Amino acid sequence: MKIDEIRDLSAEDIENNLDEAREELMRMRFQRATGELTNHNLPSYTRKKIARLITALKEKQAEEKSEGEA
């Protein structure tokens, strides 16, 4: 998911996607420990996805805060 697609989502949708991505990363860590993970690049991609989601969420929160003050 690209950052432009994430920015189009609502804050609630971003939070839901963030929770799902964190759970997915946790499952990948278990798979790596047990030797079941076949693509070792996926955890890196998922961490980057989490970072994008957090960034977009903070932007939305800052935007809402600035609109509330005006």
A tleap script that builds the chain and sets N, CA, C and O, in Angstrom:
source leaprc.protein.ff14SB
mol = sequence {
  NMET LYS ILE ASP GLU ILE ARG ASP LEU SER
  ALA GLU ASP ILE GLU ASN ASN LEU ASP GLU
  ALA ARG GLU GLU LEU MET ARG MET ARG PHE
  GLN ARG ALA THR GLY GLU LEU THR ASN HIE
  ASN LEU PRO SER TYR THR ARG LYS LYS ILE
  ALA ARG LEU ILE THR ALA LEU LYS GLU LYS
  GLN ALA GLU GLU LYS SER GLU GLY GLU CALA
}
set mol.1.N position { 0.853 -1.167 0.000 }
set mol.1.CA position { 0.000 0.000 0.000 }
set mol.1.C position { 0.899 1.231 0.000 }
set mol.1.O position { 1.795 1.360 0.835 }
set mol.2.N position { 0.652 2.122 -0.936 }
set mol.2.CA position { 1.453 3.325 -1.043 }
set mol.2.C position { 0.916 4.410 -0.122 }
set mol.2.O position { -0.233 4.362 0.317 }
set mol.3.N position { 1.768 5.386 0.161 }
set mol.3.CA position { 1.417 6.435 1.118 }
set mol.3.C position { 0.220 7.257 0.639 }
set mol.3.O position { -0.588 7.701 1.454 }
set mol.4.N position { 0.100 7.462 -0.668 }
set mol.4.CA position { -1.051 8.207 -1.182 }
set mol.4.C position { -2.359 7.469 -0.913 }
set mol.4.O position { -3.372 8.088 -0.588 }
set mol.5.N position { -2.334 6.153 -1.049 }
set mol.5.CA position { -3.519 5.348 -0.769 }
set mol.5.C position { -3.857 5.397 0.720 }
set mol.5.O position { -5.028 5.441 1.097 }
set mol.6.N position { -2.834 5.389 1.553 }
set mol.6.CA position { -3.044 5.431 3.002 }
set mol.6.C position { -3.621 6.774 3.419 }
set mol.6.O position { -4.502 6.832 4.277 }
set mol.7.N position { -3.134 7.851 2.822 }
set mol.7.CA position { -3.616 9.188 3.189 }
set mol.7.C position { -5.082 9.382 2.836 }
set mol.7.O position { -5.757 10.214 3.442 }
set mol.8.N position { -5.585 8.628 1.865 }
set mol.8.CA position { -6.993 8.747 1.489 }
set mol.8.C position { -7.916 8.056 2.484 }
set mol.8.O position { -9.124 8.294 2.464 }
set mol.9.N position { -7.381 7.215 3.343 }
set mol.9.CA position { -8.187 6.483 4.322 }
set mol.9.C position { -8.531 7.380 5.513 }
set mol.9.O position { -7.875 8.394 5.753 }
set mol.10.N position { -9.557 6.992 6.243 }
set mol.10.CA position { -9.909 7.712 7.467 }
set mol.10.C position { -8.951 7.279 8.582 }
set mol.10.O position { -8.250 6.276 8.453 }
set mol.11.N position { -8.929 8.029 9.654 }
set mol.11.CA position { -8.041 7.714 10.781 }
set mol.11.C position { -8.380 6.352 11.374 }
set mol.11.O position { -7.483 5.608 11.772 }
set mol.12.N position { -9.658 6.024 11.433 }
set mol.12.CA position { -10.077 4.738 11.982 }
set mol.12.C position { -9.605 3.579 11.102 }
set mol.12.O position { -9.164 2.547 11.609 }
set mol.13.N position { -9.700 3.756 9.784 }
set mol.13.CA position { -9.229 2.719 8.859 }
set mol.13.C position { -7.718 2.538 8.964 }
set mol.13.O position { -7.214 1.417 8.892 }
set mol.14.N position { -7.005 3.634 9.133 }
set mol.14.CA position { -5.548 3.551 9.281 }
set mol.14.C position { -5.202 2.776 10.544 }
set mol.14.O position { -4.305 1.932 10.531 }
set mol.15.N position { -5.913 3.059 11.641 }
set mol.15.CA position { -5.656 2.342 12.894 }
set mol.15.C position { -5.940 0.854 12.750 }
set mol.15.O position { -5.194 0.027 13.275 }
set mol.16.N position { -7.020 0.504 12.038 }
set mol.16.CA position { -7.340 -0.909 11.812 }
set mol.16.C position { -6.253 -1.592 10.991 }
set mol.16.O position { -5.837 -2.706 11.311 }
set mol.17.N position { -5.793 -0.927 9.935 }
set mol.17.CA position { -4.712 -1.478 9.117 }
set mol.17.C position { -3.429 -1.616 9.920 }
set mol.17.O position { -2.671 -2.567 9.728 }
set mol.18.N position { -3.187 -0.675 10.812 }
set mol.18.CA position { -1.993 -0.717 11.649 }
set mol.18.C position { -2.041 -1.920 12.592 }
set mol.18.O position { -1.040 -2.615 12.765 }
set mol.19.N position { -3.184 -2.160 13.191 }
set mol.19.CA position { -3.337 -3.335 14.067 }
set mol.19.C position { -3.113 -4.634 13.296 }
set mol.19.O position { -2.440 -5.545 13.779 }
set mol.20.N position { -3.683 -4.709 12.095 }
set mol.20.CA position { -3.524 -5.912 11.278 }
set mol.20.C position { -2.065 -6.128 10.888 }
set mol.20.O position { -1.576 -7.257 10.905 }
set mol.21.N position { -1.374 -5.050 10.538 }
set mol.21.CA position { 0.020 -5.161 10.132 }
set mol.21.C position { 0.896 -5.598 11.307 }
set mol.21.O position { 1.828 -6.381 11.126 }
set mol.22.N position { 0.606 -5.102 12.496 }
set mol.22.CA position { 1.373 -5.509 13.673 }
set mol.22.C position { 1.156 -6.987 13.995 }
set mol.22.O position { 2.096 -7.691 14.363 }
set mol.23.N position { -0.086 -7.454 13.855 }
set mol.23.CA position { -0.367 -8.874 14.083 }
set mol.23.C position { 0.324 -9.735 13.033 }
set mol.23.O position { 0.841 -10.809 13.340 }
set mol.24.N position { 0.327 -9.260 11.803 }
set mol.24.CA position { 0.983 -9.982 10.714 }
set mol.24.C position { 2.491 -10.100 10.978 }
set mol.24.O position { 3.084 -11.154 10.750 }
set mol.25.N position { 3.096 -9.024 11.454 }
set mol.25.CA position { 4.524 -9.042 11.765 }
set mol.25.C position { 4.813 -10.023 12.901 }
set mol.25.O position { 5.819 -10.732 12.868 }
set mol.26.N position { 3.946 -10.066 13.891 }
set mol.26.CA position { 4.135 -10.995 14.992 }
set mol.26.C position { 4.079 -12.449 14.499 }
set mol.26.O position { 4.889 -13.284 14.904 }
set mol.27.N position { 3.112 -12.736 13.618 }
set mol.27.CA position { 3.019 -14.082 13.055 }
set mol.27.C position { 4.277 -14.432 12.255 }
set mol.27.O position { 4.753 -15.567 12.304 }
set mol.28.N position { 4.808 -13.464 11.528 }
set mol.28.CA position { 6.029 -13.700 10.743 }
set mol.28.C position { 7.220 -13.991 11.650 }
set mol.28.O position { 8.072 -14.815 11.318 }
set mol.29.N position { 7.276 -13.323 12.780 }
set mol.29.CA position { 8.375 -13.581 13.711 }
set mol.29.C position { 8.322 -15.019 14.222 }
set mol.29.O position { 9.354 -15.679 14.341 }
set mol.30.N position { 7.110 -15.503 14.524 }
set mol.30.CA position { 6.967 -16.892 14.960 }
set mol.30.C position { 7.330 -17.852 13.834 }
set mol.30.O position { 7.982 -18.871 14.063 }
set mol.31.N position { 6.906 -17.524 12.623 }
set mol.31.CA position { 7.226 -18.382 11.485 }
set mol.31.C position { 8.729 -18.435 11.236 }
set mol.31.O position { 9.267 -19.489 10.898 }
set mol.32.N position { 9.405 -17.304 11.402 }
set mol.32.CA position { 10.851 -17.281 11.213 }
set mol.32.C position { 11.535 -18.134 12.283 }
set mol.32.O position { 12.501 -18.837 11.989 }
set mol.33.N position { 11.044 -18.076 13.509 }
set mol.33.CA position { 11.652 -18.833 14.601 }
set mol.33.C position { 11.470 -20.338 14.409 }
set mol.33.O position { 12.335 -21.127 14.788 }
set mol.34.N position { 10.346 -20.729 13.822 }
set mol.34.CA position { 10.093 -22.153 13.618 }
set mol.34.C position { 10.584 -22.648 12.260 }
set mol.34.O position { 10.502 -23.842 11.970 }
set mol.35.N position { 11.089 -21.749 11.433 }
set mol.35.CA position { 11.611 -22.137 10.128 }
set mol.35.C position { 10.555 -22.249 9.045 }
set mol.35.O position { 10.838 -22.782 7.972 }
set mol.36.N position { 9.356 -21.766 9.290 }
set mol.36.CA position { 8.270 -21.854 8.317 }
set mol.36.C position { 8.243 -20.690 7.338 }
set mol.36.O position { 7.597 -20.783 6.294 }
set mol.37.N position { 8.924 -19.603 7.648 }
set mol.37.CA position { 8.895 -18.417 6.800 }
set mol.37.C position { 9.748 -18.658 5.562 }
set mol.37.O position { 10.947 -18.911 5.671 }
set mol.38.N position { 9.135 -18.580 4.393 }
set mol.38.CA position { 9.866 -18.846 3.157 }
set mol.38.C position { 10.442 -17.576 2.544 }
set mol.38.O position { 11.544 -17.604 1.997 }
set mol.39.N position { 9.714 -16.461 2.626 }
set mol.39.CA position { 10.192 -15.204 2.072 }
set mol.39.C position { 10.684 -14.332 3.225 }
set mol.39.O position { 9.879 -13.770 3.967 }
set mol.40.N position { 11.974 -14.220 3.372 }
set mol.40.CA position { 12.552 -13.483 4.496 }
set mol.40.C position { 12.548 -11.974 4.294 }
set mol.40.O position { 13.008 -11.236 5.165 }
set mol.41.N position { 12.041 -11.509 3.167 }
set mol.41.CA position { 11.920 -10.073 2.927 }
set mol.41.C position { 10.604 -9.510 3.455 }
set mol.41.O position { 10.476 -8.297 3.619 }
set mol.42.N position { 9.635 -10.364 3.720 }
set mol.42.CA position { 8.321 -9.902 4.170 }
set mol.42.C position { 8.342 -9.139 5.486 }
set mol.42.O position { 7.647 -8.128 5.592 }
set mol.43.N position { 9.098 -9.563 6.498 }
set mol.43.CA position { 9.099 -8.767 7.741 }
set mol.43.C position { 9.608 -7.334 7.524 }
set mol.43.O position { 9.100 -6.396 8.139 }
set mol.44.N position { 10.581 -7.173 6.677 }
set mol.44.CA position { 11.101 -5.837 6.387 }
set mol.44.C position { 10.030 -4.985 5.707 }
set mol.44.O position { 9.835 -3.821 6.059 }
set mol.45.N position { 9.340 -5.573 4.734 }
set mol.45.CA position { 8.268 -4.860 4.050 }
set mol.45.C position { 7.160 -4.477 5.031 }
set mol.45.O position { 6.618 -3.373 4.967 }
set mol.46.N position { 6.835 -5.382 5.923 }
set mol.46.CA position { 5.760 -5.128 6.885 }
set mol.46.C position { 6.152 -4.025 7.865 }
set mol.46.O position { 5.317 -3.195 8.223 }
set mol.47.N position { 7.408 -4.006 8.301 }
set mol.47.CA position { 7.855 -2.922 9.189 }
set mol.47.C position { 7.759 -1.565 8.495 }
set mol.47.O position { 7.381 -0.571 9.115 }
set mol.48.N position { 8.099 -1.526 7.216 }
set mol.48.CA position { 7.993 -0.276 6.462 }
set mol.48.C position { 6.530 0.145 6.307 }
set mol.48.O position { 6.202 1.331 6.366 }
set mol.49.N position { 5.659 -0.847 6.108 }
set mol.49.CA position { 4.230 -0.567 6.011 }
set mol.49.C position { 3.707 0.022 7.314 }
set mol.49.O position { 2.912 0.962 7.304 }
set mol.50.N position { 4.156 -0.533 8.433 }
set mol.50.CA position { 3.757 -0.023 9.749 }
set mol.50.C position { 4.225 1.424 9.914 }
set mol.50.O position { 3.481 2.266 10.417 }
set mol.51.N position { 5.441 1.707 9.495 }
set mol.51.CA position { 5.964 3.067 9.608 }
set mol.51.C position { 5.141 4.039 8.762 }
set mol.51.O position { 4.858 5.156 9.198 }
set mol.52.N position { 4.757 3.621 7.561 }
set mol.52.CA position { 3.927 4.479 6.708 }
set mol.52.C position { 2.572 4.750 7.357 }
set mol.52.O position { 2.074 5.875 7.330 }
set mol.53.N position { 1.983 3.710 7.939 }
set mol.53.CA position { 0.688 3.872 8.592 }
set mol.53.C position { 0.772 4.814 9.785 }
set mol.53.O position { -0.107 5.654 9.977 }
set mol.54.N position { 1.824 4.677 10.585 }
set mol.54.CA position { 2.002 5.553 11.747 }
set mol.54.C position { 2.187 6.994 11.298 }
set mol.54.O position { 1.621 7.908 11.896 }
set mol.55.N position { 2.973 7.203 10.253 }
set mol.55.CA position { 3.208 8.545 9.734 }
set mol.55.C position { 1.912 9.179 9.260 }
set mol.55.O position { 1.617 10.326 9.593 }
set mol.56.N position { 1.139 8.436 8.485 }
set mol.56.CA position { -0.125 8.962 7.972 }
set mol.56.C position { -1.097 9.246 9.110 }
set mol.56.O position { -1.823 10.240 9.073 }
set mol.57.N position { -1.117 8.378 10.122 }
set mol.57.CA position { -2.001 8.583 11.256 }
set mol.57.C position { -1.634 9.859 12.013 }
set mol.57.O position { -2.516 10.625 12.401 }
set mol.58.N position { -0.361 10.084 12.220 }
set mol.58.CA position { 0.077 11.309 12.905 }
set mol.58.C position { -0.254 12.552 12.089 }
set mol.58.O position { -0.611 13.589 12.650 }
set mol.59.N position { -0.136 12.450 10.760 }
set mol.59.CA position { -0.507 13.577 9.905 }
set mol.59.C position { -1.997 13.892 10.049 }
set mol.59.O position { -2.386 15.054 10.155 }
set mol.60.N position { -2.824 12.844 10.053 }
set mol.60.CA position { -4.272 13.041 10.205 }
set mol.60.C position { -4.594 13.680 11.548 }
set mol.60.O position { -5.417 14.592 11.625 }
set mol.61.N position { -3.944 13.202 12.607 }
set mol.61.CA position { -4.203 13.739 13.937 }
set mol.61.C position { -3.764 15.190 14.032 }
set mol.61.O position { -4.448 15.998 14.660 }
set mol.62.N position { -2.643 15.537 13.427 }
set mol.62.CA position { -2.176 16.922 13.442 }
set mol.62.C position { -3.119 17.808 12.637 }
set mol.62.O position { -3.392 18.946 13.020 }
set mol.63.N position { -3.609 17.286 11.532 }
set mol.63.CA position { -4.552 18.027 10.697 }
set mol.63.C position { -5.852 18.289 11.445 }
set mol.63.O position { -6.383 19.399 11.394 }
set mol.64.N position { -6.366 17.282 12.136 }
set mol.64.CA position { -7.593 17.435 12.903 }
set mol.64.C position { -7.404 18.416 14.057 }
set mol.64.O position { -8.303 19.192 14.382 }
set mol.65.N position { -6.233 18.371 14.664 }
set mol.65.CA position { -5.939 19.268 15.779 }
set mol.65.C position { -5.878 20.716 15.291 }
set mol.65.O position { -6.403 21.617 15.945 }
set mol.66.N position { -5.239 20.936 14.144 }
set mol.66.CA position { -5.130 22.307 13.628 }
set mol.66.C position { -6.485 22.841 13.183 }
set mol.66.O position { -6.750 24.036 13.314 }
set mol.67.N position { -7.350 21.967 12.655 }
set mol.67.CA position { -8.689 22.401 12.267 }
set mol.67.C position { -9.536 22.713 13.500 }
set mol.67.O position { -10.384 23.604 13.465 }
set mol.68.N position { -9.308 21.987 14.576 }
set mol.68.CA position { -10.063 22.218 15.800 }
set mol.68.C position { -9.696 23.532 16.471 }
set mol.68.O position { -10.530 24.147 17.135 }
set mol.69.N position { -8.469 23.961 16.302 }
set mol.69.CA position { -8.019 25.213 16.905 }
set mol.69.C position { -8.492 26.425 16.139 }
set mol.69.O position { -8.640 27.506 16.710 }
set mol.70.N position { -8.729 26.259 14.868 }
set mol.70.CA position { -9.105 27.406 14.017 }
set mol.70.C position { -10.528 27.822 14.213 }
set mol.70.O position { -10.990 28.766 13.572 }
savepdb mol mol.pdb
quit
